[in-house]
Amino acid sequence: MERTVVRCAEGHVFSTASFPMQQADRLGPGRLIRCPRCARLRHAVPVAGAAEMEKR
């Protein structure tokens, strides 16, 4: 399963294996995910350029 690097509304950056409905463009890029740093449900968006950084 592919991991996705995301940033929560508080600014914490983490990776998650479950980033639901990534192909649903009409919903926008953000999803509600539990942040492991602050342990709350937060709005999270994918980090731009994270895929290129992981390949290096």
N, C-alpha and C positions, 0 to 999 in steps of 0.2 A: 504494500500500500504506500502510495506517495505521501510524503510529509509536506506540509505547507507552512511557511514562515509567516506569522501574522503579528500585528501590533494592536493592542487593546486601546480603549479610550483613555486609559491612564498613562499610556506610552510604553508599557511593558512589551518587549518583543520575545516571542516564544514560537515553537513549532508545534503543530498539531497534525495528527493523522486523520482527524475527522473535521473537514471544513465543508459543510453540507452545501449541495447544489451550486458548485462552482460554475457550471455551464449556464445557469439561469441568469442571463444578462439583464432581464427586465426587473429583477429584484435588487440590482445594484451590487457593489462589491462587499458590503458589510454583512456580518452575521453575528448572532448572539452566541457567545462561547464563554465557558468558564475559564477565567484567567488563573493560571497556577500561582502567580506571584501574589495577587490580592485576594484570591479565593472567592471571587464574586462573578456573577454573570456580567459580561461586558460586551459592548459592541466592538468587533474586531474586523480589521481589513487586512488583506494580503500585503506584504512588504514588497515594494517594487524593486526588481533586480536581485531578489534573494536567490532565485534559481541559478543565476550566473555565478554568484558567490559560492554556492554549494558545490558546483562542478569543479572549481579550482582547487 
